[in-house]
Structures are given as structure tokens and as C-alpha cells.
Amino acid sequence: MSSELFRNIPSTVGQLVGDVRSGRIGLPDLQRPFVWPDSKIRDLFDSMMKGYPIGFIMLWEAPESYDDKKSSIGLGQKTYDDAKELVIDGQQRLTGLLAAMYGIKIKDKNYKEKEIKISYNPLTKEFKVWTNATERSAEWISKVSDVFLAKEANKISSLRKDYVSSVNGAREKKGQACLSDEEETIIEDNINELLDLVKYPLPQFEILNTADEEAVSDIFVRVNSGGQKLNEGNFIQTLLSVYEKDLFDQMDAYCAASRIPASGTSYNNILQLETTHLIRMAVGLGFKRARLKYAYKLMRGKDLETEVYSVAERDKNLAIFKDAMSKVMNLNTWHGFLEAIGEAGYQADRLVAANNAVVFSYVLYLIGKYDYNLPDIKLKRIIAKWFFMATITRFYTGNFESDAETQFLDLKSVRTGEQFCAYLDGKIKAVFTDDYFNITLPGELESSSATSPSWYGFVASQIVLNTNLLFSNQPIAKFFLPGVSGTKNMIDRHHIFPEAYLARFNIAGERAINQIANFVYIDYPNNIDISDNPPEEYIPAYREKYGVEEFNKLCSQHALPDAFETMDYNEFLNQRRKLMAGIVRSAYKKLDDIDS
């Protein structure tokens, strides 16, 4: 048997929570978005009260090589200036317990501060997520944190007396008998049982700092916490949040700002940034690597060529990472990139099927700007064209890290900005062939998926071509701009051939009815006018309203075949898919002509 890489340490909830509060244990989730629902924290307390197991906590003993970099994280004034262990599994569980027991505010998924409030009934030993009802009820202690904090302040006797007095007062108002001696004893016992949860077993497994990088990483990515597999991104965030706290705080604030409408910030309508996105971007720009497994090695001081670790290499790599991150978070650069993909027709997150397309296209934008010094106009045009291709063809899905690694390897031989543009243009043209537009894309449009990249690509193409909504003088682009319609969309996808009409021909089922080619965007007034009428009934009125020439132009812009209203449904779908692919081709040609 090989040497042991971890040790099993019996511990309790109180010991672990206490170590976080003192700073001995670093708990990064106190500074990250907390994703567990409050109901899960309630279930945690309920499980402990019933004597059920609640899992374990895995810690990583702080590496000696980082002794000069450590800084504490967590809460207030601490006994320890440096974290001795980092929580790498069980972060959400430990954060939830700490926040609920001691009233510590955390951040929700939108980076807003919130308090986890779990109510407790000392008469029944029940837990509930706090509501106005538990707040008003005399029989519920509205927050368990009131009990634990009262214990710390040596005021638990006063809390218990106040509770008994409150319950008696409520009962008297209802004409009920006051608490009996037996009930008061039950209350005292149950409050003590709640306080005794600090003694509840919560085992910890500590990975020793003698474990090499490969072993630590392998253990980390194999750990399964609540069914959610941890990954290298989580691992890197843990390193940064403890050892480079100032940088991590900047990244965290940048991500938070991307969600809150404001000028002069990272806010955008395309991607709600996460720290993992920023890490990928910085590692891609600084080290030309796509796999996050390389990032922690680089930040721990590994030379990827020689496989040797050293403090000098660590400091050099960290400097490269920090410099790259400063460029990633440059607001002018970020918004310049967003303008580029907006020019490609992708003006809202609901048109982007894969976040990785945004992340890695931004890396290419950064490389073009900082490594090849491309002029802004030329850079935006080539990236707009690249993003258009990458998004509609799912370029960054599946083995996206391998594909991006191949790109970075290819770029090693690229020396100038012109060569960089030629490289991307060559990749685009290798995908956007005649066969793609004539065969592949029509085949991909044979789908009923509401989130199909080919459908989004068709809509983006109409935006590129400045197309108006069908039977409207309003451009489609207008309805995808941020804030144009508040929380409610002013347009909707409309069935060209409605379900009731198709039922006449025994055409049923979601896949048949909700074919992509059976949809078109229209505004609400037209949607109401058309309702569920079949096209053979509503089209003549629109043809008369616009005149034959203008009507045919509108149909052409929306890939609607001539006389489609009288077509067999399946024939209509086949013809429209080809026409939709033609619209995408026209949009690409426009982007390509602009770039030429």
C-alpha cells in the first residue's frame, strides 16, 4: 500500500464552524454565490435533530510553499491570520450551517447579500424556512441564530423566559390555558437539544500537504459532494480566494457587476460572468491553455515543459496570470468584444446556446488585441465572423477544451495580425462550405428544440440583415436589446401552421408541431389577430394589405416559400429549412464582405 495522502479526523459541527470563525479553516464559499436553497439547510438541521448522518467535510492542509502568500478569509477578527486548511468539499454544507447558526450574511446566486433564516419550534422540535408566519407566531423562534448567539452572550435563560412569556401571552389572548410545567420542561429540553447540535459528529478528511499536485487534483475532482462533482475550476477558486484574496475579490466584484444594469461596469446582456469564466479567459490569454487542470499547476509553480516545480516559476506564472486577468477585466476591451458579437446578430443571452462560445471567442479577441495588436475595427470584424460560425455550429461544445487547445497550438506559428486573421478566416471557410449550407444546416434545422443553435443562428442572421418582424415595420433586433420590454417579451414565436389545423391531417405530437421551420417571430397585435387561424385564412388579408411585391419581399426575408399557405405541411417544412439556411448564408456573406 502506498503512503497515506489523507487523515481521518473525528470532529463536530461546533469545532468546524468555530475553526472557520477563528480563521483556522478557509471557507471560500463565504465570498462566493451560495446556491443551496434555504430548504436544504432546514433539512440539514432536521437530519441532525433526528440523528441522521450529514456527510463529511474534506480539507486540504495548506501547502508549505504558499506560507508567504496566505491570507485569512471569512469573518471579522480572527485568532489565526493564516488559514491552516482549506475546505474543498462540503463548502455549501458548512457555509449553510455557519450562516444559519450565527446570522452570517452570504451572497445569493445574483451576488446579493442575504441571511439564511431557519425557524425552530421548541414545543415540537420542528424546523421551517423562515416566513412571515413563523415570525409572527409566538410558538416559533424565528431564527435559530437567536438561540446560538444568546448562548454565546450567556443570555439563554433570558431567551427561554421571553419565549415562555410570549407563548403564554398568545394563549391568553385566545382564551387557552398557559403552558404547563411539563411543557416548560419540554421547551427547555428542546432548546438544549438545539444547542447540543454543535456537538453533532461531522467527520473531516484532511489531504496532507505532502501530497503531490497530481494526487491532490485527482482526489479533488473525484470527490462527490451532494451529487455535484467538483472540478478544477472550484479548486482554482479555492486557491485564489485564500492565497490571492485581493485579486479574487476584484474578480468576484467584476462577476457581480455583470448582473446589475449599470454603465461603466461589466454588465452585459450576453453572459452573467462567473469566476471560472474569468479564470479560463486569463489562462487562455496568458498561457495559451484551455484545460483548467493546467491552471492550478501553473499557479503552484510548475514549468509545463520541464515538469519541474519551483518558487521562481510560481512567482513568474502568477505574474503572468495577474497581467492576463487585468486585460480580461479591462472594461473597454470587454465591451469592445460585446460590440463585435452584437454585430454578428447575437444581442442577447437567449440567442447564445453555449457560454463557452463567449468565453473562448473572447480569448481570441484578447489574443488578437494584445498579442497581435490588431486595429479595433479589423479585430471586431473577424471576431464577429468567428463568433457567428462558432455559435451556430456548436464549435465550443463537446470536446471544447481539446478544440481550443488545438487552436492555441496552431497559433504558435502565427506571427502577425494578418496571419491571425487569415488563420481564423481559413477555419471559418473550412466549415461554411456549400455542403454546410445546402445539406448540413437544413438537416440541423429539422428539430423541435427551442434552444437549437441553428434556430438562434437564423434569428441572429435576420438581425444582421436588418430584417423587420413579419408584418411589422419594427426591426427584430429592437426586441433583443436589453431593457426594451422589461420582464416580458414583446414578441413571441408563432406557429405558422397551428396545432388545430395540423390535427385535421393527423399531424400531432410536439416534435411534428413544434418544428423550428414552423415558427416565426411576430409582435403581439399580429399574434392576437392571427390567433390559431391557419395561413390559408389569414394570409390573403396580409397579401392584400401589403401588395404582392412587398408581401413577397416580406416572405422572402422570413424564409417563407411562395404560396406556402396552400402547401402540404411536410413539403413546406422541407422548403423552408433550405430557405432558412439561405438566410444564414446571406448573413455570413454580409459579415464576410464587411471584413474583406
N, C-alpha and C positions, 0 to 999 in steps of 0.2 A: 504494500500500500504506500502511495506517495505521501509526502509530508502534508499535514493538515493545513488548509488555507483559511479555515474559519474556526471560531469557537462559539459554543452554545452557552449563553449567559442567562440564567434564570432572572427574571425581573418582573416588575409590576407596572401597572398604568401610572401610578404615582411617581415611581422612580424615573420612568422615561419622560413624562411630562415635566417633572422637576428638572431633569437634565437639559431639556430644551429651554426652559425658562432661565436657567442659570447660564446658558451658552455653551455647556459642555458638548451637547449634541447640536449639530447644524441641521435645521429643518427648512430646506428651500421653499417648500410649499406655502410657508407663511408669507412669501413675497410673490407667489405665482397665482394665477387664477385657480380657484378651488372649484372642482367640477362635481363633487358629490352632492346630491340633493340632501336637504335637511332631514328628510325621512330616513335616509341611510344612517345618519348619526343617531336619530331616535332609536332605530333598530339596534345599533351598537350598544346603547345604554340598556335597552331591553334584554339583549342577549347576555350582557354581564349580570344583570339582576337575576336572570333565570339560570345562571351558571353555565351558559354555552361558551364554547371556545370562540375567540375573536381573531384568530390568526397569530401572526408573529411580525416582528419588525427586523429588517435587515439593515445593518450598519456597515459602513466602510471605515476602518481605522485610518485616521488622517495620515497620508503619506509623509514620510520624513523629509522628502525632497521639497515639500512645499511649506516647511516650517517658517520660512521667511516671508511667505505670501499670505498666511492665514489671517482672516478677519472674522469676527463673530457675526452671526446673523440671528435674528429672532426678535427678542423682546427686551426693551428697556435696559436697565442697568444690570450687568451680569457679573457673576463671580469669575467666569472664565472669559479672557479676552480672545482666546482661540478655540475654535471647535475641535474637539478631540476625535469625534466620529461624525460621519455624515449619514443621514437616513437615505438609503437608496431604494428600499421597498417598504411600503406601509406609510408613505408620506401622507396620503389623504386621510388614512385612519387616525394617525397621530395628530395631524392638524385639526381634524374634526373634534377629537376628544379635548385637546387643549383649548380650542376656541369656545366650545360649549361649556366646559367646566370653569373657565376663568374669564369669560366675556371678552376674549381677544378678537378684535375685528380682523376679518380676512377679505380677500378680493374675490368677487364672483367672476364668472366667465367673461363678463364685459368690463372687467377691471374696476368695478365699483366696490367701495367698501361695504361690507355687510356684517351683521352679527348673527351667529348661529344660536338660536334660542330654542332650547328644549324644555318643555314644561313637565312638572312632576306632581303627582297626586300622592301625598304621604298616607292617605287612608287606604288606597287601593294598590299602591306601588306601580302605577301606570305611568308611561311616558307618552307625550304627544309633541308634535311640532307646534311651536307657539302660534296661537291665533288670538284674535280679539276676545274670543270666548274664554280661553284659558286665562287671559289677562284679567278679565272681569270676574271670573269665578273665584269665590273665597276658598274653595277646596283645592285649587291648583296653585302651586308655587310656579309663577310664570316662567322663571328661568332657573335651571339647576345651578348656574353660576352664582346666583344669590346665596345658595347654601354653601358652596365651596369657599366663596370669598368671606362669608360670615365666619366659617370655621377658622380661616387664616387670621381673621381680626378678633378671634375669641368672643364672638357675638352669637354663637349658635343657639345659646339658651334664649337670648332675646328674640331671635328669628322664630324659634319654636313657639314661644309665648305669643308673639304677634300673630302667628298663623292660627293658633288655637282661638285667640280672641276674635280674629276675623271670621272664622268659621262659625263660632257661637253667635256673633252678631248677625250673620246672614241667616242662620237658622231661626233666631228670634223673630226676625222680620217676616219669616214665612210661617210663624206660629209653630215651629218644630222644637223638639227637645234639644238642649245643648249637648255637647259632646260628653259621653260617659267617661268614667275613669279608665275603663278598658280601651275606649277609642283613643284617649290621650296617650295611653301606653303604646298602642299600635303606631300612632303618629311618631312618637319618639323613637321607637324601634326602626321604623321605615326611613326616617331621616338619617339615622345612624347607618342603616344599610346602604343608603345612597353615598354617604361619606366614605364608607368602607370600600367603595369601588376603586379607590386609589390603591388598595391592596390587591386588586384583581390581577391574576397572572397574565402577563403579556411578554412571552419569551422574545429574546433578541439573539440574532445570529450576527456575529461580527466577522467580516472579512479582514484578515490581518494585513497590515501594511507591507508585509514581506511577500505577499502575492505579486507575481509579475503582471505586466499590463494585459497580456493575453488572457490570463486566468481571471483577473478582475472583470474584464469586459465580458468574458464568456459566462461567468456567474451572473453578471448583471442582466444580460439580455435573455438568460434562461429563466430568471425569476418571474413568477406569475403572480401578480397582485390583484386579487378580486377579479380574475379572468382577463385582466388587461396586461398584455406583455410589455415590459419595459424595453426601451430601445436606447441606442447610442445618444440620441438627442436628449433624452431625460438625463443621461449620465453626464453629458457635457454641461447641461444647465446646472446640475448639482455642483460641478467643479467651479463654474463661473460664479455662481451665487455665493460661494464661500470664499474662493481664492481671488476673485476679481470682482468684488461686490460693487464698486463704483461703476464699472463697465456694465455689469449685469443690470444695475438699476437704470442706467441710461437706455439699455435695450428694452427693459420692461416698460419704461415710460413711453418709448417710441411705439411699442406694440399697442399699449393702451390708447395712445392718441389716434391710432389708425381707425379706431371705432367711434370716435366722438367728433361730430361735424364741427370743424373749425378751420380757419385759414392759417397758413404758416405752420402747419403740422403735417404729420404723416397720414392724416385722414384721407381716405380714398373710397371709391365706390367699387373697387375690384377685389381687394383681398384684406381681410382682417388679419393683420400680421401676428405671428407667434414667434417666440424667441428661437424656436427651431428653424423657422424660415430664415431669420437673420443669420443664424449660425451657418446654415447651408450656403447662403449668399457670400458670407465672408470667407468661408473655406474654399468656395469655388473661385472667388476672385484672387485671394491671397496665395493659395496653394495649388490651384487648378485640380481640385479633387471634388468628387461628387459624393463619395461614400462617407458617411459621418463616422464610421469606425476609424477613419484616418485622423479625424479631428482631435480626439482625445489623446491619441499617440503623439501628435504634433505638439499639443499643449502640455504634454508631460515630458517633452524633450527628446523625442525620437527622430533621428535622421532616417527618413524613409528609404534612402538609397543604401546606407551602410547598416541600418537596423540597430545602431548604437544610440543609447540614451546618454544625455549629459545636461548639466545645468546650463551651460553656454547655449546649447541647442534649444533648450526650453525657453530661455530668455529671448533668443532670436526669433523663434516661432511665435511666441506670444506678441512680440513687437509687430511681426507681420500681420497677425490676426487682428490686433488692435487697429493698425493702419487700414486694413481692409474693411473693418467694421465701421470706421469713421466715414469711409467712402460709401458703404452700403447705406448708412443713415443720413447721408447728405440730402437734405430736403430738395434742393434744386435738381439733383441727379434723379432722385426717386420720382419726382413729379414730371421730369422730362421723359422718363420711361413710361409713365402712365399716359402721357400725351401720345407716345408712339403707339401703344396698343389701342388707344382710343381711335387713332387714325385707321387702325385695322378693323374698326367696327365693334370692338369689344369695349363697351362703355359701362358695363355693369357686371357685378359678380354673378348675376343669374344667367349670363351668357358664357361663363367660363366653367367648363366641366371639370377641370383638374387644376388645383392650386400649384402643382409642380411646374406647369407650363409658365405660370407667372414667375415663380422663383428662379427657374433656370434661364428663362429668357432675360430676366433682369441681370443675371450673372453675365450673360453675353453682352448686354448693354454696357455693364460696368467694364468688362474687358475691352470693348470697343472704345470706350471713352478714356479709360486710364492707361491701358497698355498700348493702344494703337493711336490715341489722340485724334480720333475721327471727329470731323466737324459735326455739330449737333444735328443739322438738317440731314446730312447723309446717314448719320447713325440712326436717327429716328426712322428714316425710310426703310433701311434694311431690317431693322428690328421689327417694324410694323409688319413687313412682309414675312419675316421669320415666324412671328407670333401667330399670324393668320394661318400659316401652314401647320405649325406645331400643334395648335389647339384643335383644329378641325380633324387632323389625322391622328390624334392621341399620341403624339410623339413622346411625351413625357409620362406615359403610363406604362404599366407592366414593369419591365426591367429598366426603369428610367435612370437609375444610378449608373448602370453599365453603359447605357447610351450616352449619358453626359460624360462619363469617364473617357469614352472613345473620342468625343468631341475635344476634350481637353488635350488628349494625346495628339490628335490631328493638329491642334493649334500650336503645338511646339515648333512646327516647321513653318508657321506663318510669321512673316517678318514685318509686314507693313499693313496699314489700314486698308489699302486697296486689295491686298491679298485676303485680308479678313472678310471684307465684303464679298469677294469672289468666292471664298470658301462657303459662306452661308448661302449665297445665291446658287451655287452648284448643288448644295444639299436640297434646297427648295425645288429646283428644277428636276432633280432626280426623283422626287416624289410626285410633283404636279405634272405628270405626263398626260398624253392624250388618253391612255388607258385608264388613268385615275379618274378623269372627268367623265369618260364615256362608259366605264364599266364599274370601277370600284366604288365611286361616290354614289351613283344611283343605287347600287346594292346596299350600301350602308344606310341610305335613306329609307330602305324597306324595313322600317322599325316603328314600334309604337312607344318607344321610350321618351318620356317627357324631358329627360336630361341628356338626350343624344347630342354629342359634339357636332354631328352633321346638321342637325336642326339648328343648333346655336350658330354654326358656321353660315348657314343660309340666311339667318336673321342678320348676322354681322355683315354679310355681303350686301344685303339690302341697305344697311346703314352706310356702308362705303359708297354705294351707288346713289345715295341721297334719295331713296325711294320713300314715297308717301304711303301712309296706311291705305289699304284698299278702300276705295270710295270715300276718300278724305283728302283735304289739302294740307294735312299735318304730317310732317316727316316722321317716320318710325323712330329715328334717332332721338327725337324730343322726349319720347316716353321711357327712355332708358337712362336719362340724365338724373343725377342724384337730386332728390327733393321735389321732382316735378309733380308727383302725385301723392306725396305724404306716405302714409302706411298702406294705401290702397292703390292698386294699379288702375290706370285709366283706360287700359286696353286689355284685351283678353284673346286667347286663342279660340277661334271659332271653327266649328265643324263645317266644312264646305257642303258635304253630304251628311245631313243629320241622322241620328240613330233611328228615329221612327221611319224615315224614308227608306233607309237601307234594310229595315226589317221586312219591307214589302217583298224584297228579293232574297229573303232568307239569309241575309248577311248580318251576323250577330257576333258578339264577343268583343272584348276590349281590344285585342290585337288587330282585328279587322277594322273596327270603327275608328280607333284612335291612331291610325296610321299617320306618320308625320306628314305625308303628302295630302292628307285630308284636313290640314289645318292652315289657317291664315290669320294674321293679326288684324282686327278691326276695332274701332272705337265703340264705346257703349251705346251711343244713339243708333248706330247702324246695327249693332248686335241686337238691340231691342226690336228694331224694325224687321230684321230678318227672322229673328226668333228661331223656331225649329222648321221653318219652311224649306223645302228642297230648292236647289238652284233653278230648276226649270220654272219655278213660280216667281222667285224674286229677281232673277237676272234680267228679264225683259224690261222691267221698270228702270233698272240702272243703265241698261244699254240705251234706252230712250233718253234718259236724263243727260248722259254724257255725249251721246252721238257715237256712231260706230267707230270712227277713227280714234277718239280719245278713250273710248271703252276698251278697244283692242290694245291700246298702249298700256292702260292700267293692268289688264290681264297679263300682258307680256312681262311687266315689271314684277308680277307676283307668280310667275311661272304657271299660269293657268292656260291650258290648251284652248285653241279655237273651238267654240261650240261645246265647251266642257259640260255645260248644264244638261246636255242630252246624251252624254256618253255613258257607256257601261262603266260601272264603278271601278272595276279592276283595270280596265283599259285606261281610265282617267288617271289612276294611281301610277301606272307604268309610265305614261307620257309626262306626267307632272314631275316625277322623280328626275327624269332626264332634263327637263327644263330647269328644275331647281339646281341641278349640277351645273347647268349652263350659267345660271346667275352667279354661282360661286366662282366659276371660271372668269366671268366678266369682272368681278370684283378683284380677283387676283391680277388680272391683266391691267386694271386701273392702277393698282399698287405697284405693279412691275413697271408700268410706263412712267409713273411719277419718279420711281427710283432710277430710271435709266438716264 
